[in-house]
Amino acid sequence: MRPTPIDKKIVDDAIAKRDIQDFAFATIREVKGVAEDAELASGVEFIKMEMGIPGLPPSQVGVKAQIEALSNGIASIYPDIQGAPVLKEQASRFVKAFIGVDIAPEGCIPVTGSMQGTYAAFCLCSQCDKNRDTVLFIDPGFPVQKMQLNVQGIKYETFDVYDYRGDKLGPKLESYLSRGNICAIIYSNPNNPSWVCLDEEELETIGHLATRYNAIVLEDLAYFAMDFRKELDVPFQPPYQATVARYTDNYMLFISGSKAFSYAGERIAVVCIGDALFHRHFQALSQRYEGLPFGLVFSTRMLYAMSSGTSHSAQYAMAAIMKAASDGSYKFREETREYARRAHKMKEIFLRHNFYIVYDKDLDQPIADGFYFTIGYPGMTGGQLAHELMYYGVSAICLITTGSHQEGLRVCTSFIKPHQFQLLDERMKIFAENNPI
């Protein structure tokens, strides 16, 4: 047995210090904290794969526009709760350019990151009909979204899409929707953490069932156009980002600036509500909110209750980014493609040392390379693997925390540094020797 790069006692003490009872259920922030403590105590550099932080410079188009807006005195002016007109117009155009659907500017509403958007959407959807009080997750997914529901006291159901792709998705969805208690369906596409990408046929199934059972689809596009198997670069030309918006009127799209444009620090996103849903009146909402339609309840009640609008200067940054992308002068996918290159290298290293890819197929295709992928190790549960890898200076969260029923870990490619690929290879070689199959 070869010595591990980090003394086991250092890691175990860091875990005990945080009173983590089962490392399989450690949150992203808890894993991050343990890694930081162990790194400080040991002096050994960690390869951090637990947190989805953009690992690229922010969009310079956005930075320039934001600085200009601040120089023009925008910081002293409260933003309109509906959003700056320039952003609303450009968001509508961006959706047409890269998704290929028409959404009026009034339905494009800026939020303080997609997390605020989903928090407000959960609250709103759960109030549309008193009999529909439950959100359905097509998992795995972003763990914090379930935390948002717990904070609000909203019920949720979940299933792991791993065994329900293609023709199996419809019957599984209907088994939940037919109960009559589902107010909303949420998923990310590409998926965090598995990186599977629901295709147009699957999205058509979701859309048709959402219409039939009167559920609202919350489509989280945090990793916008990052299916790098497809050429999604040319604005206003197919192929487009896959979306449920082609198959139902009951949808909200969440387009974040964090990953696609590396603008996470400014907390800016746009929620795009389909025209029909925006203007739809729900009896329960009308009684509670002075007869307002769905879209105006979202902005003038839900968002207004949370903040006095979204950062004014960040809206100008997002507007400039979306305009440049739609004009074709800003090739944002050329920047984010770096994540695919990193994923390819990291997968090669893990596979060489006896690991396997958990979510390895996207229907009949190999899983794409991108921001995330998933790994497992023969004979180990996700919790065991996550704990053991900490001794090797490698940190990641367990799939179980994302709603997955598979044993393994989520790997984020964004934060690995160029010199760490060799470091990862060396450490995983020791890991494989110490854990023979």
NUZA-831153 format. One line per field, with one value per residue (C-alpha): x, y negated, z; residue number from 1. Coordinates in steps of 0.001 Angstrom, whole numbers, always signed. Layout:
N
px c(X:...)
py c(Y:...)
pz c(Z:...)
num c(NUM:...)
END
This chain:
437
px c(+0:+1525:+1183:-1657:-738:-2600:-2498:-5832:-6106:-6050:-9011:-10944:-10435:-11674:-14806:-15404:-14945:-17988:-20007:-20663:-22274:-22235:-19891:-22186:-24639:-22116:-23196:-21103:-20090:-19227:-17004:-15388:-14751:-13187:-10923:-9814:-9065:-7140:-5193:-4213:-3261:-1268:+220:-799:-2637:-6169:-7723:-11148:-14001:-16898:-18091:-19456:-17552:-16734:-13077:-12847:-12492:-15781:-17142:-15266:-18263:-20224:-17471:-17057:-20806:-21166:-18314:-19838:-23235:-21660:-19699:-22969:-24405:-26720:-25768:-27855:-31067:-33373:-33901:-37405:-38816:-39765:-36193:-34266:-35930:-32599:-32111:-35693:-35365:-32015:-33112:-36113:-33828:-31274:-33990:-35026:-31408:-30270:-33444:-35560:-38751:-40569:-41010:-42107:-39763:-42356:-41919:-38120:-37507:-34065:-33391:-30532:-29167:-31259:-31411:-33636:-35604:-36319:-37077:-39703:-41024:-41479:-43399:-45606:-46327:-47309:-49964:-51677:-53984:-54493:-54738:-51359:-48808:-45901:-42912:-41580:-37825:-36457:-33256:-30348:-30294:-28970:-29219:-29941:-33252:-34607:-33253:-35274:-38419:-37601:-37156:-40573:-42288:-43249:-43511:-41569:-41275:-38282:-37110:-33726:-33866:-31065:-33516:-36218:-34784:-36520:-39862:-39704:-39863:-43535:-45045:-42819:-43813:-47489:-47356:-46714:-48759:-51904:-52161:-53234:-50932:-47971:-47767:-44388:-41748:-38087:-34920:-31660:-30572:-27675:-28078:-26221:-24539:-24908:-24500:-27186:-29093:-32803:-33519:-36385:-38531:-38183:-38919:-41970:-43183:-42651:-44407:-47459:-47887:-47424:-50254:-52481:-51995:-51748:-48230:-45680:-42264:-39249:-36414:-33075:-30631:-27728:-25299:-26713:-25727:-23005:-23855:-20649:-21621:-23865:-22981:-25142:-22930:-24722:-27486:-30879:-29941:-30650:-29670:-30942:-30694:-33239:-36268:-39697:-40952:-41705:-44219:-46232:-47360:-46694:-43017:-40451:-36862:-34002:-31019:-28104:-25074:-22966:-21617:-22321:-20790:-18652:-20553:-21375:-20136:-22674:-25671:-27545:-29984:-33169:-36381:-38261:-41970:-43891:-46414:-49491:-48411:-47386:-50920:-52736:-55069:-55275:-58259:-56184:-53672:-56396:-58015:-54723:-53050:-55718:-56529:-52997:-51910:-49155:-46281:-47039:-47474:-43996:-42365:-44464:-45225:-42751:-39594:-40588:-41069:-37520:-35625:-36098:-35041:-31866:-28491:-28912:-25384:-25373:-28480:-26573:-23757:-26161:-27883:-24560:-23529:-26799:-26711:-23152:-23963:-27080:-25142:-22581:-19702:-19306:-18681:-19358:-19226:-15624:-14830:-16985:-15711:-12671:-14756:-15180:-11426:-10825:-13496:-11922:-8517:-9947:-12049:-8989:-7133:-9928:-10671:-6990:-6993:-10015:-12766:-15869:-18308:-21628:-23905:-21965:-24660:-27031:-29606:-27510:-24629:-21645:-22149:-20853:-17793:-18659:-18890:-19676:-19351:-19802:-17434:-17636:-15144:-15789:-16742:-17192:-20290:-20347:-19781:-16805:-15271:-15723:-14176:-11300:-10424:-10026:-6927:-5540:-6275:-9293:-12686:-16110:-19747:-21737:-24403:-26908:-27076:-28299:-31250:-29421:-29913:-26517:-23356:-20659:-19485:-20054:-16902:-16790:-14219:-14188:-11604:-8823:-5608:-3275:-576:-3124:-3794:-418:-1028:-4402:-2833:-131:-2564:-5094:-2285:-1569:-5292:-5664:-2642:-4058:-7523:-7004:-10033)
py c(+0:-3286:-6396:-8715:-12280:-13621:-12108:-10420:-11907:-15433:-14666:-12773:-15569:-18136:-16060:-15568:-19285:-19963:-17218:-15494:-12207:-10620:-12025:-10707:-13461:-16264:-19427:-21238:-23873:-21238:-19319:-22592:-23464:-20079:-20369:-23872:-22778:-19700:-21694:-24289:-21738:-19484:-22029:-19713:-21220:-19925:-19207:-20702:-19218:-19838:-23318:-24533:-27797:-29157:-28589:-31125:-34921:-36853:-37979:-41162:-42365:-42350:-43881:-46800:-47490:-47256:-49674:-52098:-51847:-52501:-55448:-56876:-56871:-53852:-52731:-55486:-54459:-51663:-49157:-48584:-45404:-44253:-44729:-47242:-47568:-47086:-43689:-42597:-43352:-41606:-38577:-38134:-38384:-35972:-33363:-33647:-33465:-30419:-28585:-29383:-30352:-33661:-35160:-38787:-41134:-41615:-37944:-38223:-39199:-39631:-37950:-37916:-34670:-31686:-30664:-33647:-32797:-29218:-30255:-32718:-30240:-27502:-29900:-31063:-27661:-26202:-28918:-28536:-25747:-24669:-21035:-21171:-21594:-19418:-19982:-17057:-16794:-14894:-14058:-14148:-17879:-20914:-20077:-23650:-23694:-21097:-23202:-26115:-24003:-22870:-26489:-27352:-24229:-23072:-19345:-17629:-14275:-13011:-10208:-9393:-9678:-7083:-4228:-6269:-7681:-7682:-5846:-5051:-8725:-9312:-6516:-7403:-11069:-10212:-7989:-11186:-13692:-11544:-11962:-15553:-17160:-18222:-21981:-22097:-19904:-20917:-19644:-21043:-20536:-19773:-18039:-18916:-16579:-13718:-15835:-13850:-16003:-15417:-15329:-16897:-13750:-13529:-17231:-16805:-14097:-16399:-19273:-17305:-15790:-19201:-20541:-17549:-17672:-21442:-21475:-24249:-23236:-24959:-24428:-25276:-26263:-27056:-25353:-27014:-25491:-23356:-20154:-20356:-17432:-19895:-23052:-25546:-28537:-30317:-32705:-32470:-29192:-25607:-23512:-25287:-24617:-21861:-23113:-22149:-25558:-24059:-21629:-23402:-26876:-26064:-26908:-29136:-29165:-30070:-31523:-32244:-34426:-32407:-29522:-30412:-33882:-33328:-36109:-34281:-36978:-39536:-37227:-37847:-35681:-36074:-34119:-33848:-33109:-31964:-34520:-32385:-31542:-35141:-36363:-33402:-34017:-31423:-31732:-31255:-33896:-36355:-36077:-36545:-39151:-41593:-39794:-39902:-37360:-34800:-36867:-40017:-38061:-36658:-40065:-42544:-40269:-37397:-39200:-42536:-40853:-39487:-42533:-45893:-44470:-42982:-44771:-47608:-47569:-43764:-44038:-46262:-43720:-40882:-42960:-43683:-40024:-38820:-41465:-40609:-36886:-37403:-39692:-36925:-39104:-37301:-33559:-32546:-28814:-29150:-30091:-27500:-24703:-24699:-22737:-19932:-19784:-19517:-16861:-14750:-14813:-14105:-11193:-9624:-9812:-8330:-5559:-4635:-4029:-1721:-4297:-4213:-6840:-6397:-8233:-7059:-7055:-9667:-7315:-5615:-8112:-8412:-11174:-14541:-16229:-19380:-21152:-17993:-14242:-11405:-8733:-5561:-2974:+782:+2002:-1455:-3429:-7109:-8045:-5717:-6990:-10663:-10128:-8036:-10508:-13255:-11385:-11866:-15584:-15260:-16650:-15993:-15610:-12386:-11774:-10877:-14568:-15405:-13014:-10262:-6636:-5689:-5220:-7672:-11272:-14440:-15824:-19510:-20366:-24107:-24594:-22211:-24032:-23055:-21640:-19555:-17050:-15429:-15689:-13974:-11189:-10593:-10532:-8277:-5856:-5578:-5319:-2393:-622:-1047:+68:+3011:+4425)
pz c(+0:-1122:+1062:+97:-911:+2147:+5616:+6278:+9747:+8312:+6061:+8718:+11245:+8701:+8104:+11839:+12466:+10254:+11962:+8627:+9579:+6134:+3496:+760:+1668:+2109:+319:-2276:+268:+2881:+467:-548:+3108:+3890:+841:+1850:+5433:+4309:+1732:+4332:+6978:+4632:+2260:-601:-3542:-4111:-7493:-6892:-8881:-6508:-7396:-10729:-10837:-14315:-15021:-17842:-17907:-18021:-21354:-22218:-24205:-20968:-18858:-21265:-21404:-17633:-16999:-19485:-17784:-14383:-15772:-17039:-13522:-13740:-10212:-8632:-10401:-9256:-12082:-13393:-11841:-15356:-16511:-18594:-22021:-23800:-22135:-22719:-26420:-26772:-24746:-27035:-30068:-28538:-27941:-31577:-32755:-30767:-29731:-32763:-30909:-30578:-27119:-26791:-24911:-22153:-21217:-20891:-17282:-15689:-12356:-9881:-11255:-12292:-8649:-7901:-11013:-9950:-6362:-7606:-10181:-7581:-5379:-8244:-9783:-6420:-6044:-9452:-8284:-4669:-5788:-7522:-4766:-5902:-8203:-10254:-10862:-13816:-12003:-11490:-10962:-9129:-5384:-4296:-6168:-3752:-900:-2276:-2079:+1440:+2509:+1059:+2352:-1145:-1849:-4593:-6332:-8243:-10505:-12006:-15798:-16111:-16789:-18523:-21715:-25081:-25228:-21508:-20487:-21352:-19260:-16306:-16471:-16821:-13741:-11739:-13728:-13695:-9926:-10490:-7919:-10094:-10674:-12412:-14059:-13843:-15501:-16872:-20476:-20825:-17516:-14352:-13357:-15845:-19009:-20798:-23277:-23737:-27464:-29372:-29229:-25448:-25110:-27325:-24930:-21955:-23717:-24768:-21294:-19656:-21798:-21140:-17386:-17038:-15600:-16162:-17491:-15968:-18454:-16869:-19623:-17301:-19717:-22784:-26140:-24524:-26372:-28363:-30583:-32419:-34306:-32437:-33219:-36068:-34981:-36711:-38384:-37345:-35551:-32448:-28738:-28030:-26093:-24821:-25993:-29407:-27930:-25243:-24224:-20560:-20242:-18571:-19873:-17537:-19412:-17116:-17720:-15277:-17353:-20998:-20602:-17466:-15705:-12474:-10114:-11258:-10647:-13863:-15791:-17820:-17313:-20594:-20209:-23266:-24530:-23821:-20271:-19565:-20287:-18788:-15850:-13091:-10780:-7633:-8732:-9756:-6328:-4535:-6765:-7935:-11174:-12578:-15220:-14597:-16036:-14085:-10858:-11460:-11894:-9888:-6944:-6636:-7752:-6240:-2872:-3062:-4326:-5984:-9317:-10733:-10762:-13263:-14647:-14962:-17141:-19551:-19608:-20403:-23080:-24795:-24629:-26102:-28831:-29858:-29858:-31982:-34332:-34756:-33564:-30216:-30553:-26975:-27745:-28886:-25284:-23512:-25759:-23483:-20961:-23501:-24068:-20320:-19906:-22659:-20951:-17504:-18730:-20341:-17025:-14927:-17412:-17610:-13859:-13658:-13126:-15315:-16582:-14770:-17213:-20250:-22934:-24330:-25853:-28559:-28482:-26163:-23623:-24792:-23309:-21406:-18072:-16054:-16247:-13761:-12474:-10426:-9188:-9043:-5585:-4053:-3195:-4051:-427:-76:-3291:-2409:+1024:-308:-3071:-465:+748:-2755:-2839:-5154:-4129:-5680:-4611:-4626:-7235:-4524:-3545:-7050:-6968:-8834:-7812:-9235:-7192:-8165:-8224:-10210:-11812:-12692:-15352:-14902:-12184:-13149:-13997:-16869:-14593:-12678:-15458:-14803:-11063:-11448:-13506:-10902:-8011:-9747:-10545:-6820:-6108:-8535:-7023:-3518:-4601:-6934:-8700)
num c(1:2:3:4:5:6:7:8:9:10:11:12:13:14:15:16:17:18:19:20:21:22:23:24:25:26:27:28:29:30:31:32:33:34:35:36:37:38:39:40:41:42:43:44:45:46:47:48:49:50:51:52:53:54:55:56:57:58:59:60:61:62:63:64:65:66:67:68:69:70:71:72:73:74:75:76:77:78:79:80:81:82:83:84:85:86:87:88:89:90:91:92:93:94:95:96:97:98:99:100:101:102:103:104:105:106:107:108:109:110:111:112:113:114:115:116:117:118:119:120:121:122:123:124:125:126:127:128:129:130:131:132:133:134:135:136:137:138:139:140:141:142:143:144:145:146:147:148:149:150:151:152:153:154:155:156:157:158:159:160:161:162:163:164:165:166:167:168:169:170:171:172:173:174:175:176:177:178:179:180:181:182:183:184:185:186:187:188:189:190:191:192:193:194:195:196:197:198:199:200:201:202:203:204:205:206:207:208:209:210:211:212:213:214:215:216:217:218:219:220:221:222:223:224:225:226:227:228:229:230:231:232:233:234:235:236:237:238:239:240:241:242:243:244:245:246:247:248:249:250:251:252:253:254:255:256:257:258:259:260:261:262:263:264:265:266:267:268:269:270:271:272:273:274:275:276:277:278:279:280:281:282:283:284:285:286:287:288:289:290:291:292:293:294:295:296:297:298:299:300:301:302:303:304:305:306:307:308:309:310:311:312:313:314:315:316:317:318:319:320:321:322:323:324:325:326:327:328:329:330:331:332:333:334:335:336:337:338:339:340:341:342:343:344:345:346:347:348:349:350:351:352:353:354:355:356:357:358:359:360:361:362:363:364:365:366:367:368:369:370:371:372:373:374:375:376:377:378:379:380:381:382:383:384:385:386:387:388:389:390:391:392:393:394:395:396:397:398:399:400:401:402:403:404:405:406:407:408:409:410:411:412:413:414:415:416:417:418:419:420:421:422:423:424:425:426:427:428:429:430:431:432:433:434:435:436:437)
END
